[in-house]
């Protein structure tokens, strides 16, 4: 499922870049008025009708591909969101609580009651 999503996302980026490119290549409506006064080229590369119909058809096809791919990506993303839990309360994993008993081992002291209750790891401070 993730590989299909990745492939569609890469196709979406490629189609978007191509669509931007073809829109920028096209002449605007005001470009024909400038060509009438001699500032435009003859546009005979694409035939007698010029590049208008070819670029328009390619732009239309790319726009349809972009829209269809966007809808498919949105559908796949919504399906992915429905499969994954949205919060920790929706998860069904059982939390196991184990009781840990800790016993504090106190060393036996044969010196008497002088050090009883004191931690043996802490050194004594000098007393004046």
Backbone as XML, in Angstrom:
<?xml version="1.0"?>
<chain id="A" units="angstrom">
  <residue number="1" name="UNK">
    <atom name="N" x="0.824" y="-1.188" z="0.000"/>
    <atom name="CA" x="0.000" y="0.000" z="0.000"/>
    <atom name="C" x="0.870" y="1.254" z="0.000"/>
  </residue>
  <residue number="2" name="UNK">
    <atom name="N" x="1.967" y="1.206" z="0.758"/>
    <atom name="CA" x="2.844" y="2.371" z="0.818"/>
    <atom name="C" x="3.560" y="2.595" z="-0.505"/>
  </residue>
  <residue number="3" name="UNK">
    <atom name="N" x="3.875" y="1.519" z="-1.226"/>
    <atom name="CA" x="4.569" y="1.689" z="-2.501"/>
    <atom name="C" x="3.655" y="2.334" z="-3.550"/>
  </residue>
  <residue number="4" name="UNK">
    <atom name="N" x="2.376" y="1.994" z="-3.549"/>
    <atom name="CA" x="1.427" y="2.612" z="-4.481"/>
    <atom name="C" x="1.283" y="4.097" z="-4.147"/>
  </residue>
  <residue number="5" name="UNK">
    <atom name="N" x="1.223" y="4.408" z="-2.865"/>
    <atom name="CA" x="1.114" y="5.807" z="-2.430"/>
    <atom name="C" x="2.350" y="6.595" z="-2.857"/>
  </residue>
  <residue number="6" name="UNK">
    <atom name="N" x="3.519" y="5.986" z="-2.732"/>
    <atom name="CA" x="4.764" y="6.662" z="-3.118"/>
    <atom name="C" x="4.830" y="6.873" z="-4.617"/>
  </residue>
  <residue number="7" name="UNK">
    <atom name="N" x="4.450" y="5.871" z="-5.392"/>
    <atom name="CA" x="4.465" y="5.992" z="-6.859"/>
    <atom name="C" x="3.498" y="7.084" z="-7.316"/>
  </residue>
  <residue number="8" name="UNK">
    <atom name="N" x="2.298" y="7.100" z="-6.748"/>
    <atom name="CA" x="1.324" y="8.131" z="-7.117"/>
    <atom name="C" x="1.792" y="9.527" z="-6.711"/>
  </residue>
  <residue number="9" name="UNK">
    <atom name="N" x="2.490" y="9.619" z="-5.593"/>
    <atom name="CA" x="3.000" y="10.918" z="-5.171"/>
    <atom name="C" x="4.092" y="11.419" z="-6.118"/>
  </residue>
  <residue number="10" name="UNK">
    <atom name="N" x="4.961" y="10.518" z="-6.573"/>
    <atom name="CA" x="6.011" y="10.903" z="-7.535"/>
    <atom name="C" x="5.372" y="11.318" z="-8.862"/>
  </residue>
  <residue number="11" name="UNK">
    <atom name="N" x="4.362" y="10.584" z="-9.308"/>
    <atom name="CA" x="3.649" y="10.947" z="-10.536"/>
    <atom name="C" x="2.980" y="12.308" z="-10.368"/>
  </residue>
  <residue number="12" name="UNK">
    <atom name="N" x="2.433" y="12.571" z="-9.191"/>
    <atom name="CA" x="1.783" y="13.860" z="-8.929"/>
    <atom name="C" x="2.772" y="15.017" z="-9.071"/>
  </residue>
  <residue number="13" name="UNK">
    <atom name="N" x="3.970" y="14.842" z="-8.541"/>
    <atom name="CA" x="4.978" y="15.898" z="-8.629"/>
    <atom name="C" x="5.404" y="16.121" z="-10.074"/>
  </residue>
  <residue number="14" name="UNK">
    <atom name="N" x="5.609" y="15.034" z="-10.827"/>
    <atom name="CA" x="6.033" y="15.143" z="-12.229"/>
    <atom name="C" x="4.951" y="15.819" z="-13.064"/>
  </residue>
  <residue number="15" name="UNK">
    <atom name="N" x="3.693" y="15.421" z="-12.872"/>
    <atom name="CA" x="2.589" y="16.021" z="-13.629"/>
    <atom name="C" x="2.436" y="17.497" z="-13.252"/>
  </residue>
  <residue number="16" name="UNK">
    <atom name="N" x="2.621" y="17.830" z="-11.986"/>
    <atom name="CA" x="2.502" y="19.234" z="-11.560"/>
    <atom name="C" x="3.583" y="20.095" z="-12.206"/>
  </residue>
  <residue number="17" name="UNK">
    <atom name="N" x="4.817" y="19.591" z="-12.248"/>
    <atom name="CA" x="5.907" y="20.353" z="-12.875"/>
    <atom name="C" x="5.664" y="20.501" z="-14.370"/>
  </residue>
  <residue number="18" name="UNK">
    <atom name="N" x="5.207" y="19.417" z="-15.028"/>
    <atom name="CA" x="4.916" y="19.493" z="-16.465"/>
    <atom name="C" x="3.762" y="20.458" z="-16.746"/>
  </residue>
  <residue number="19" name="UNK">
    <atom name="N" x="2.746" y="20.430" z="-15.906"/>
    <atom name="CA" x="1.602" y="21.331" z="-16.079"/>
    <atom name="C" x="2.025" y="22.793" z="-15.930"/>
  </residue>
  <residue number="20" name="UNK">
    <atom name="N" x="2.858" y="23.068" z="-14.949"/>
    <atom name="CA" x="3.365" y="24.433" z="-14.777"/>
    <atom name="C" x="4.168" y="24.856" z="-16.000"/>
  </residue>
  <residue number="21" name="UNK">
    <atom name="N" x="5.011" y="23.956" z="-16.490"/>
    <atom name="CA" x="5.820" y="24.268" z="-17.669"/>
    <atom name="C" x="4.985" y="24.557" z="-18.898"/>
  </residue>
  <residue number="22" name="UNK">
    <atom name="N" x="3.970" y="23.729" z="-19.167"/>
    <atom name="CA" x="3.140" y="23.929" z="-20.353"/>
    <atom name="C" x="2.270" y="25.190" z="-20.241"/>
  </residue>
  <residue number="23" name="UNK">
    <atom name="N" x="1.855" y="25.528" z="-19.040"/>
    <atom name="CA" x="1.087" y="26.768" z="-18.876"/>
    <atom name="C" x="1.982" y="27.978" z="-19.135"/>
  </residue>
  <residue number="24" name="UNK">
    <atom name="N" x="3.225" y="27.920" z="-18.673"/>
    <atom name="CA" x="4.133" y="29.044" z="-18.878"/>
    <atom name="C" x="4.587" y="29.181" z="-20.329"/>
  </residue>
  <residue number="25" name="UNK">
    <atom name="N" x="4.617" y="28.083" z="-21.076"/>
    <atom name="CA" x="5.026" y="28.134" z="-22.484"/>
    <atom name="C" x="3.969" y="28.800" z="-23.348"/>
  </residue>
  <residue number="26" name="UNK">
    <atom name="N" x="2.710" y="28.645" z="-23.006"/>
    <atom name="CA" x="1.624" y="29.138" z="-23.857"/>
    <atom name="C" x="1.622" y="30.654" z="-23.953"/>
  </residue>
  <residue number="27" name="UNK">
    <atom name="N" x="1.140" y="31.128" z="-25.072"/>
    <atom name="CA" x="1.001" y="32.565" z="-25.297"/>
    <atom name="C" x="-0.281" y="33.043" z="-24.643"/>
  </residue>
  <residue number="28" name="UNK">
    <atom name="N" x="-0.242" y="34.253" z="-24.142"/>
    <atom name="CA" x="-1.434" y="34.847" z="-23.574"/>
    <atom name="C" x="-2.319" y="35.423" z="-24.664"/>
  </residue>
  <residue number="29" name="UNK">
    <atom name="N" x="-3.482" y="35.934" z="-24.275"/>
    <atom name="CA" x="-4.397" y="36.506" z="-25.271"/>
    <atom name="C" x="-3.844" y="37.794" z="-25.860"/>
  </residue>
  <residue number="30" name="UNK">
    <atom name="N" x="-3.051" y="38.523" z="-25.125"/>
    <atom name="CA" x="-2.484" y="39.763" z="-25.619"/>
    <atom name="C" x="-1.287" y="39.553" z="-26.530"/>
  </residue>
  <residue number="31" name="UNK">
    <atom name="N" x="-0.757" y="38.346" z="-26.621"/>
    <atom name="CA" x="0.419" y="38.088" z="-27.459"/>
    <atom name="C" x="0.067" y="38.137" z="-28.938"/>
  </residue>
  <residue number="32" name="UNK">
    <atom name="N" x="-1.172" y="37.839" z="-29.305"/>
    <atom name="CA" x="-1.571" y="37.879" z="-30.716"/>
    <atom name="C" x="-1.599" y="39.306" z="-31.242"/>
  </residue>
  <residue number="33" name="UNK">
    <atom name="N" x="-1.942" y="40.267" z="-30.427"/>
    <atom name="CA" x="-1.959" y="41.662" z="-30.863"/>
    <atom name="C" x="-0.545" y="42.152" z="-31.135"/>
  </residue>
  <residue number="34" name="UNK">
    <atom name="N" x="0.421" y="41.717" z="-30.346"/>
    <atom name="CA" x="1.808" y="42.096" z="-30.573"/>
    <atom name="C" x="2.377" y="41.448" z="-31.814"/>
  </residue>
  <residue number="35" name="UNK">
    <atom name="N" x="1.929" y="40.234" z="-32.133"/>
    <atom name="CA" x="2.416" y="39.535" z="-33.325"/>
    <atom name="C" x="1.898" y="40.206" z="-34.595"/>
  </residue>
  <residue number="36" name="UNK">
    <atom name="N" x="0.773" y="40.866" z="-34.530"/>
    <atom name="CA" x="0.215" y="41.538" z="-35.711"/>
    <atom name="C" x="1.088" y="42.707" z="-36.151"/>
  </residue>
  <residue number="37" name="UNK">
    <atom name="N" x="1.817" y="43.301" z="-35.221"/>
    <atom name="CA" x="2.677" y="44.433" z="-35.555"/>
    <atom name="C" x="4.120" y="44.019" z="-35.831"/>
  </residue>
  <residue number="38" name="UNK">
    <atom name="N" x="4.373" y="42.736" z="-35.944"/>
    <atom name="CA" x="5.688" y="42.273" z="-36.344"/>
    <atom name="C" x="6.603" y="41.860" z="-35.211"/>
  </residue>
  <residue number="39" name="UNK">
    <atom name="N" x="6.146" y="41.880" z="-33.990"/>
    <atom name="CA" x="7.036" y="41.507" z="-32.900"/>
    <atom name="C" x="6.965" y="40.022" z="-32.562"/>
  </residue>
  <residue number="40" name="UNK">
    <atom name="N" x="6.042" y="39.300" z="-33.124"/>
    <atom name="CA" x="5.908" y="37.882" z="-32.818"/>
    <atom name="C" x="6.531" y="37.010" z="-33.878"/>
  </residue>
  <residue number="41" name="UNK">
    <atom name="N" x="6.695" y="35.724" z="-33.566"/>
    <atom name="CA" x="7.239" y="34.782" z="-34.545"/>
    <atom name="C" x="6.088" y="34.116" z="-35.290"/>
  </residue>
  <residue number="42" name="UNK">
    <atom name="N" x="6.429" y="33.380" z="-36.307"/>
    <atom name="CA" x="5.394" y="32.813" z="-37.170"/>
    <atom name="C" x="4.744" y="31.564" z="-36.586"/>
  </residue>
  <residue number="43" name="UNK">
    <atom name="N" x="5.358" y="30.895" z="-35.604"/>
    <atom name="CA" x="4.805" y="29.698" z="-34.940"/>
    <atom name="C" x="4.457" y="28.594" z="-35.930"/>
  </residue>
  <residue number="44" name="UNK">
    <atom name="N" x="5.329" y="28.330" z="-36.879"/>
    <atom name="CA" x="5.061" y="27.270" z="-37.852"/>
    <atom name="C" x="5.662" y="25.936" z="-37.451"/>
  </residue>
  <residue number="45" name="UNK">
    <atom name="N" x="6.228" y="25.819" z="-36.285"/>
    <atom name="CA" x="6.823" y="24.563" z="-35.838"/>
    <atom name="C" x="5.750" y="23.504" z="-35.640"/>
  </residue>
  <residue number="46" name="UNK">
    <atom name="N" x="4.599" y="23.897" z="-35.129"/>
    <atom name="CA" x="3.524" y="22.952" z="-34.831"/>
    <atom name="C" x="2.475" y="22.872" z="-35.939"/>
  </residue>
  <residue number="47" name="UNK">
    <atom name="N" x="2.707" y="23.430" z="-37.076"/>
    <atom name="CA" x="1.753" y="23.373" z="-38.180"/>
    <atom name="C" x="1.177" y="24.741" z="-38.486"/>
  </residue>
  <residue number="48" name="UNK">
    <atom name="N" x="0.194" y="24.756" z="-39.373"/>
    <atom name="CA" x="-0.369" y="26.027" z="-39.814"/>
    <atom name="C" x="-1.229" y="26.698" z="-38.743"/>
  </residue>
  <residue number="49" name="UNK">
    <atom name="N" x="-1.782" y="25.903" z="-37.825"/>
    <atom name="CA" x="-2.616" y="26.490" z="-36.773"/>
    <atom name="C" x="-1.779" y="27.056" z="-35.634"/>
  </residue>
  <residue number="50" name="UNK">
    <atom name="N" x="-0.501" y="26.777" z="-35.624"/>
    <atom name="CA" x="0.359" y="27.257" z="-34.559"/>
    <atom name="C" x="0.396" y="26.288" z="-33.400"/>
  </residue>
  <residue number="51" name="UNK">
    <atom name="N" x="0.997" y="26.727" z="-32.326"/>
    <atom name="CA" x="1.169" y="25.841" z="-31.166"/>
    <atom name="C" x="-0.013" y="25.899" z="-30.216"/>
  </residue>
  <residue number="52" name="UNK">
    <atom name="N" x="-0.966" y="26.739" z="-30.469"/>
    <atom name="CA" x="-2.091" y="26.919" z="-29.555"/>
    <atom name="C" x="-2.890" y="25.665" z="-29.316"/>
  </residue>
  <residue number="53" name="UNK">
    <atom name="N" x="-3.285" y="24.973" z="-30.349"/>
    <atom name="CA" x="-4.131" y="23.793" z="-30.155"/>
    <atom name="C" x="-3.346" y="22.643" z="-29.533"/>
  </residue>
  <residue number="54" name="UNK">
    <atom name="N" x="-2.082" y="22.464" z="-29.918"/>
    <atom name="CA" x="-1.271" y="21.384" z="-29.354"/>
    <atom name="C" x="-1.038" y="21.621" z="-27.862"/>
  </residue>
  <residue number="55" name="UNK">
    <atom name="N" x="-0.603" y="22.819" z="-27.525"/>
    <atom name="CA" x="-0.331" y="23.115" z="-26.117"/>
    <atom name="C" x="-1.606" y="23.100" z="-25.278"/>
  </residue>
  <residue number="56" name="UNK">
    <atom name="N" x="-2.707" y="23.515" z="-25.858"/>
    <atom name="CA" x="-3.986" y="23.482" z="-25.144"/>
    <atom name="C" x="-4.408" y="22.055" z="-24.844"/>
  </residue>
  <residue number="57" name="UNK">
    <atom name="N" x="-4.240" y="21.155" z="-25.829"/>
    <atom name="CA" x="-4.613" y="19.749" z="-25.621"/>
    <atom name="C" x="-3.719" y="19.092" z="-24.580"/>
  </residue>
  <residue number="58" name="UNK">
    <atom name="N" x="-2.416" y="19.351" z="-24.641"/>
    <atom name="CA" x="-1.504" y="18.759" z="-23.660"/>
    <atom name="C" x="-1.801" y="19.297" z="-22.267"/>
  </residue>
  <residue number="59" name="UNK">
    <atom name="N" x="-2.073" y="20.587" z="-22.167"/>
    <atom name="CA" x="-2.409" y="21.180" z="-20.871"/>
    <atom name="C" x="-3.699" y="20.589" z="-20.319"/>
  </residue>
  <residue number="60" name="UNK">
    <atom name="N" x="-4.677" y="20.360" z="-21.182"/>
    <atom name="CA" x="-5.943" y="19.755" z="-20.749"/>
    <atom name="C" x="-5.722" y="18.344" z="-20.233"/>
  </residue>
  <residue number="61" name="UNK">
    <atom name="N" x="-4.926" y="17.556" z="-20.943"/>
    <atom name="CA" x="-4.652" y="16.172" z="-20.517"/>
    <atom name="C" x="-3.894" y="16.169" z="-19.193"/>
  </residue>
  <residue number="62" name="UNK">
    <atom name="N" x="-2.902" y="17.051" z="-19.058"/>
    <atom name="CA" x="-2.150" y="17.117" z="-17.809"/>
    <atom name="C" x="-3.026" y="17.572" z="-16.646"/>
  </residue>
  <residue number="63" name="UNK">
    <atom name="N" x="-3.946" y="18.489" z="-16.902"/>
    <atom name="CA" x="-4.854" y="18.946" z="-15.845"/>
    <atom name="C" x="-5.785" y="17.828" z="-15.397"/>
  </residue>
  <residue number="64" name="UNK">
    <atom name="N" x="-6.271" y="17.036" z="-16.349"/>
    <atom name="CA" x="-7.137" y="15.900" z="-16.005"/>
    <atom name="C" x="-6.357" y="14.860" z="-15.208"/>
  </residue>
  <residue number="65" name="UNK">
    <atom name="N" x="-5.107" y="14.568" z="-15.608"/>
    <atom name="CA" x="-4.264" y="13.628" z="-14.862"/>
    <atom name="C" x="-3.981" y="14.139" z="-13.455"/>
  </residue>
  <residue number="66" name="UNK">
    <atom name="N" x="-3.714" y="15.439" z="-13.337"/>
    <atom name="CA" x="-3.443" y="16.033" z="-12.030"/>
    <atom name="C" x="-4.658" y="15.915" z="-11.112"/>
  </residue>
  <residue number="67" name="UNK">
    <atom name="N" x="-5.837" y="16.200" z="-11.636"/>
    <atom name="CA" x="-7.058" y="16.125" z="-10.835"/>
    <atom name="C" x="-7.357" y="14.686" z="-10.420"/>
  </residue>
  <residue number="68" name="UNK">
    <atom name="N" x="-7.257" y="13.744" z="-11.364"/>
    <atom name="CA" x="-7.540" y="12.347" z="-11.049"/>
    <atom name="C" x="-6.539" y="11.792" z="-10.035"/>
  </residue>
  <residue number="69" name="UNK">
    <atom name="N" x="-5.281" y="12.145" z="-10.198"/>
    <atom name="CA" x="-4.258" y="11.679" z="-9.270"/>
    <atom name="C" x="-4.450" y="12.296" z="-7.888"/>
  </residue>
  <residue number="70" name="UNK">
    <atom name="N" x="-4.868" y="13.549" z="-7.828"/>
    <atom name="CA" x="-5.141" y="14.193" z="-6.542"/>
    <atom name="C" x="-6.289" y="13.507" z="-5.814"/>
  </residue>
  <residue number="71" name="UNK">
    <atom name="N" x="-7.341" y="13.171" z="-6.546"/>
    <atom name="CA" x="-8.472" y="12.477" z="-5.923"/>
    <atom name="C" x="-8.087" y="11.087" z="-5.432"/>
  </residue>
  <residue number="72" name="UNK">
    <atom name="N" x="-7.268" y="10.383" z="-6.207"/>
    <atom name="CA" x="-6.820" y="9.050" z="-5.803"/>
    <atom name="C" x="-5.911" y="9.122" z="-4.580"/>
  </residue>
  <residue number="73" name="UNK">
    <atom name="N" x="-5.022" y="10.092" z="-4.530"/>
    <atom name="CA" x="-4.164" y="10.262" z="-3.356"/>
    <atom name="C" x="-4.981" y="10.625" z="-2.119"/>
  </residue>
  <residue number="74" name="UNK">
    <atom name="N" x="-5.998" y="11.446" z="-2.287"/>
    <atom name="CA" x="-6.859" y="11.806" z="-1.155"/>
    <atom name="C" x="-7.628" y="10.587" z="-0.650"/>
  </residue>
  <residue number="75" name="UNK">
    <atom name="N" x="-8.097" y="9.754" z="-1.557"/>
    <atom name="CA" x="-8.812" y="8.535" z="-1.158"/>
    <atom name="C" x="-7.886" y="7.583" z="-0.399"/>
  </residue>
  <residue number="76" name="UNK">
    <atom name="N" x="-6.662" y="7.386" z="-0.908"/>
    <atom name="CA" x="-5.715" y="6.495" z="-0.238"/>
    <atom name="C" x="-5.306" y="7.041" z="1.126"/>
  </residue>
  <residue number="77" name="UNK">
    <atom name="N" x="-5.162" y="8.350" z="1.246"/>
    <atom name="CA" x="-4.814" y="8.943" z="2.537"/>
    <atom name="C" x="-5.948" y="8.780" z="3.538"/>
  </residue>
  <residue number="78" name="UNK">
    <atom name="N" x="-7.195" y="8.900" z="3.084"/>
    <atom name="CA" x="-8.321" y="8.718" z="4.001"/>
    <atom name="C" x="-8.444" y="7.260" z="4.442"/>
  </residue>
  <residue number="79" name="UNK">
    <atom name="N" x="-8.147" y="6.334" z="3.554"/>
    <atom name="CA" x="-8.164" y="4.915" z="3.923"/>
    <atom name="C" x="-7.059" y="4.613" z="4.928"/>
  </residue>
  <residue number="80" name="UNK">
    <atom name="N" x="-5.907" y="5.233" z="4.746"/>
    <atom name="CA" x="-4.797" y="5.023" z="5.666"/>
    <atom name="C" x="-5.146" y="5.562" z="7.049"/>
  </residue>
  <residue number="81" name="UNK">
    <atom name="N" x="-5.834" y="6.702" z="7.107"/>
    <atom name="CA" x="-6.203" y="7.291" z="8.388"/>
    <atom name="C" x="-7.258" y="6.459" z="9.114"/>
  </residue>
  <residue number="82" name="UNK">
    <atom name="N" x="-8.120" y="5.766" z="8.373"/>
    <atom name="CA" x="-9.144" y="4.941" z="9.006"/>
    <atom name="C" x="-8.544" y="3.669" z="9.590"/>
  </residue>
  <residue number="83" name="UNK">
    <atom name="N" x="-7.452" y="3.186" z="9.009"/>
    <atom name="CA" x="-6.838" y="1.957" z="9.488"/>
    <atom name="C" x="-6.007" y="2.184" z="10.746"/>
  </residue>
  <residue number="84" name="UNK">
    <atom name="N" x="-5.409" y="3.347" z="10.881"/>
    <atom name="CA" x="-4.567" y="3.640" z="12.027"/>
    <atom name="C" x="-5.407" y="4.249" z="13.144"/>
  </residue>
  <residue number="85" name="UNK">
    <atom name="N" x="-5.120" y="3.889" z="14.388"/>
    <atom name="CA" x="-5.862" y="4.505" z="15.497"/>
    <atom name="C" x="-5.510" y="5.976" z="15.612"/>
  </residue>
  <residue number="86" name="UNK">
    <atom name="N" x="-6.496" y="6.751" z="16.036"/>
    <atom name="CA" x="-6.286" y="8.193" z="16.112"/>
    <atom name="C" x="-5.799" y="8.648" z="17.480"/>
  </residue>
  <residue number="87" name="UNK">
    <atom name="N" x="-5.969" y="7.822" z="18.510"/>
    <atom name="CA" x="-5.498" y="8.207" z="19.825"/>
    <atom name="C" x="-5.005" y="6.974" z="20.567"/>
  </residue>
  <residue number="88" name="UNK">
    <atom name="N" x="-4.411" y="7.200" z="21.697"/>
    <atom name="CA" x="-3.922" y="6.082" z="22.503"/>
    <atom name="C" x="-5.057" y="5.270" z="23.103"/>
  </residue>
  <residue number="89" name="UNK">
    <atom name="N" x="-6.209" y="5.870" z="23.249"/>
    <atom name="CA" x="-7.350" y="5.145" z="23.810"/>
    <atom name="C" x="-7.931" y="4.148" z="22.816"/>
  </residue>
  <residue number="90" name="UNK">
    <atom name="N" x="-7.681" y="4.361" z="21.512"/>
    <atom name="CA" x="-8.196" y="3.451" z="20.498"/>
    <atom name="C" x="-7.334" y="2.207" z="20.316"/>
  </residue>
  <residue number="91" name="UNK">
    <atom name="N" x="-6.148" y="2.186" z="20.881"/>
    <atom name="CA" x="-5.272" y="1.033" z="20.710"/>
    <atom name="C" x="-5.793" y="-0.121" z="21.535"/>
  </residue>
  <residue number="92" name="UNK">
    <atom name="N" x="-5.591" y="-1.326" z="21.051"/>
    <atom name="CA" x="-6.119" y="-2.508" z="21.725"/>
    <atom name="C" x="-5.024" y="-3.297" z="22.424"/>
  </residue>
  <residue number="93" name="UNK">
    <atom name="N" x="-3.858" y="-2.744" z="22.546"/>
    <atom name="CA" x="-2.784" y="-3.471" z="23.218"/>
    <atom name="C" x="-3.001" y="-3.421" z="24.719"/>
  </residue>
  <residue number="94" name="UNK">
    <atom name="N" x="-2.865" y="-4.574" z="25.322"/>
    <atom name="CA" x="-3.063" y="-4.667" z="26.766"/>
    <atom name="C" x="-1.752" y="-4.333" z="27.462"/>
  </residue>
  <residue number="95" name="UNK">
    <atom name="N" x="-1.871" y="-3.524" z="28.455"/>
    <atom name="CA" x="-0.693" y="-3.139" z="29.219"/>
    <atom name="C" x="-0.580" y="-4.102" z="30.390"/>
  </residue>
  <residue number="96" name="UNK">
    <atom name="N" x="0.537" y="-4.776" z="30.443"/>
    <atom name="CA" x="0.759" y="-5.720" z="31.518"/>
    <atom name="C" x="1.500" y="-5.012" z="32.636"/>
  </residue>
  <residue number="97" name="UNK">
    <atom name="N" x="0.939" y="-5.104" z="33.807"/>
    <atom name="CA" x="1.583" y="-4.505" z="34.961"/>
    <atom name="C" x="2.119" y="-5.631" z="35.823"/>
  </residue>
  <residue number="98" name="UNK">
    <atom name="N" x="3.384" y="-5.605" z="35.993"/>
    <atom name="CA" x="3.997" y="-6.630" z="36.828"/>
    <atom name="C" x="4.384" y="-5.999" z="38.167"/>
  </residue>
  <residue number="99" name="UNK">
    <atom name="N" x="4.159" y="-6.770" z="39.213"/>
    <atom name="CA" x="4.502" y="-6.281" z="40.536"/>
    <atom name="C" x="5.969" y="-6.581" z="40.785"/>
  </residue>
  <residue number="100" name="UNK">
    <atom name="N" x="6.674" y="-5.550" z="41.096"/>
    <atom name="CA" x="8.087" y="-5.691" z="41.374"/>
    <atom name="C" x="8.285" y="-5.502" z="42.867"/>
  </residue>
  <residue number="101" name="UNK">
    <atom name="N" x="8.825" y="-6.524" z="43.479"/>
    <atom name="CA" x="9.094" y="-6.417" z="44.905"/>
    <atom name="C" x="10.578" y="-6.169" z="45.091"/>
  </residue>
  <residue number="102" name="UNK">
    <atom name="N" x="10.869" y="-5.161" z="45.818"/>
    <atom name="CA" x="12.264" y="-4.860" z="46.101"/>
    <atom name="C" x="12.500" y="-5.005" z="47.592"/>
  </residue>
  <residue number="103" name="UNK">
    <atom name="N" x="13.530" y="-5.702" z="47.922"/>
    <atom name="CA" x="13.895" y="-5.880" z="49.314"/>
    <atom name="C" x="15.191" y="-5.129" z="49.550"/>
  </residue>
  <residue number="104" name="UNK">
    <atom name="N" x="15.197" y="-4.329" z="50.567"/>
    <atom name="CA" x="16.395" y="-3.585" z="50.898"/>
    <atom name="C" x="17.233" y="-4.456" z="51.820"/>
  </residue>
  <residue number="105" name="UNK">
    <atom name="N" x="18.402" y="-4.764" z="51.344"/>
    <atom name="CA" x="19.298" y="-5.599" z="52.143"/>
    <atom name="C" x="20.125" y="-4.705" z="53.042"/>
  </residue>
  <residue number="106" name="UNK">
    <atom name="N" x="20.007" y="-4.943" z="54.322"/>
    <atom name="CA" x="20.804" y="-4.170" z="55.272"/>
    <atom name="C" x="21.928" y="-5.060" z="55.780"/>
  </residue>
  <residue number="107" name="UNK">
    <atom name="N" x="23.135" y="-4.543" z="55.712"/>
    <atom name="CA" x="24.244" y="-5.370" z="56.204"/>
    <atom name="C" x="24.208" y="-5.473" z="57.725"/>
  </residue>
  <residue number="108" name="UNK">
    <atom name="N" x="24.589" y="-6.614" z="58.191"/>
    <atom name="CA" x="24.615" y="-6.809" z="59.639"/>
    <atom name="C" x="25.862" y="-6.144" z="60.194"/>
  </residue>
  <residue number="109" name="UNK">
    <atom name="N" x="25.661" y="-5.429" z="61.225"/>
    <atom name="CA" x="26.766" y="-4.682" z="61.817"/>
    <atom name="C" x="27.073" y="-5.268" z="63.190"/>
  </residue>
  <residue number="110" name="UNK">
    <atom name="N" x="28.304" y="-5.732" z="63.365"/>
    <atom name="CA" x="28.714" y="-6.330" z="64.639"/>
    <atom name="C" x="29.342" y="-5.310" z="65.579"/>
  </residue>
  <residue number="111" name="UNK">
    <atom name="N" x="29.505" y="-4.055" z="65.127"/>
    <atom name="CA" x="30.177" y="-3.050" z="65.939"/>
    <atom name="C" x="29.269" y="-2.486" z="67.028"/>
  </residue>
  <residue number="112" name="UNK">
    <atom name="N" x="28.031" y="-2.711" z="66.928"/>
    <atom name="CA" x="27.139" y="-2.196" z="67.958"/>
    <atom name="C" x="26.063" y="-1.330" z="67.347"/>
  </residue>
  <residue number="113" name="UNK">
    <atom name="N" x="25.372" y="-0.586" z="68.188"/>
    <atom name="CA" x="24.279" y="0.253" z="67.742"/>
    <atom name="C" x="24.736" y="1.634" z="67.287"/>
  </residue>
  <residue number="114" name="UNK">
    <atom name="N" x="26.033" y="1.847" z="67.224"/>
    <atom name="CA" x="26.550" y="3.161" z="66.884"/>
    <atom name="C" x="26.175" y="3.582" z="65.472"/>
  </residue>
  <residue number="115" name="UNK">
    <atom name="N" x="26.197" y="2.661" z="64.515"/>
    <atom name="CA" x="25.943" y="2.982" z="63.105"/>
    <atom name="C" x="24.571" y="2.498" z="62.631"/>
  </residue>
  <residue number="116" name="UNK">
    <atom name="N" x="23.731" y="2.148" z="63.525"/>
    <atom name="CA" x="22.432" y="1.615" z="63.129"/>
    <atom name="C" x="21.589" y="2.716" z="62.482"/>
  </residue>
  <residue number="117" name="UNK">
    <atom name="N" x="21.031" y="2.427" z="61.317"/>
    <atom name="CA" x="20.197" y="3.363" z="60.604"/>
    <atom name="C" x="20.980" y="4.283" z="59.663"/>
  </residue>
  <residue number="118" name="UNK">
    <atom name="N" x="22.288" y="4.241" z="59.696"/>
    <atom name="CA" x="23.095" y="5.062" z="58.811"/>
    <atom name="C" x="23.532" y="4.240" z="57.620"/>
  </residue>
  <residue number="119" name="UNK">
    <atom name="N" x="23.681" y="4.914" z="56.491"/>
    <atom name="CA" x="24.159" y="4.242" z="55.285"/>
    <atom name="C" x="25.650" y="4.011" z="55.420"/>
  </residue>
  <residue number="120" name="UNK">
    <atom name="N" x="26.084" y="2.792" z="55.185"/>
    <atom name="CA" x="27.496" y="2.444" z="55.346"/>
    <atom name="C" x="28.352" y="2.998" z="54.211"/>
  </residue>
  <residue number="121" name="UNK">
    <atom name="N" x="27.752" y="3.462" z="53.110"/>
    <atom name="CA" x="28.522" y="3.972" z="51.994"/>
    <atom name="C" x="28.936" y="5.418" z="52.167"/>
  </residue>
  <residue number="122" name="UNK">
    <atom name="N" x="28.374" y="6.119" z="53.149"/>
    <atom name="CA" x="28.689" y="7.526" z="53.349"/>
    <atom name="C" x="29.751" y="7.603" z="54.450"/>
  </residue>
  <residue number="123" name="UNK">
    <atom name="N" x="30.842" y="8.287" z="54.162"/>
    <atom name="CA" x="31.892" y="8.385" z="55.211"/>
    <atom name="C" x="31.458" y="9.335" z="56.319"/>
  </residue>
  <residue number="124" name="UNK">
    <atom name="N" x="32.036" y="9.081" z="57.502"/>
    <atom name="CA" x="31.715" y="9.913" z="58.659"/>
    <atom name="C" x="32.449" y="11.238" z="58.540"/>
  </residue>
  <residue number="125" name="UNK">
    <atom name="N" x="31.796" y="12.296" z="58.993"/>
    <atom name="CA" x="32.419" y="13.615" z="59.012"/>
    <atom name="C" x="33.255" y="13.762" z="60.273"/>
  </residue>
  <residue number="126" name="UNK">
    <atom name="N" x="34.354" y="14.484" z="60.159"/>
    <atom name="CA" x="35.163" y="14.671" z="61.379"/>
    <atom name="C" x="34.432" y="15.570" z="62.381"/>
  </residue>
  <residue number="127" name="UNK">
    <atom name="N" x="34.476" y="15.184" z="63.608"/>
    <atom name="CA" x="33.785" y="15.921" z="64.659"/>
    <atom name="C" x="34.859" y="16.568" z="65.545"/>
  </residue>
  <residue number="128" name="UNK">
    <atom name="N" x="34.736" y="17.817" z="65.854"/>
    <atom name="CA" x="35.719" y="18.514" z="66.691"/>
    <atom name="C" x="35.429" y="18.381" z="68.134"/>
  </residue>
</chain>
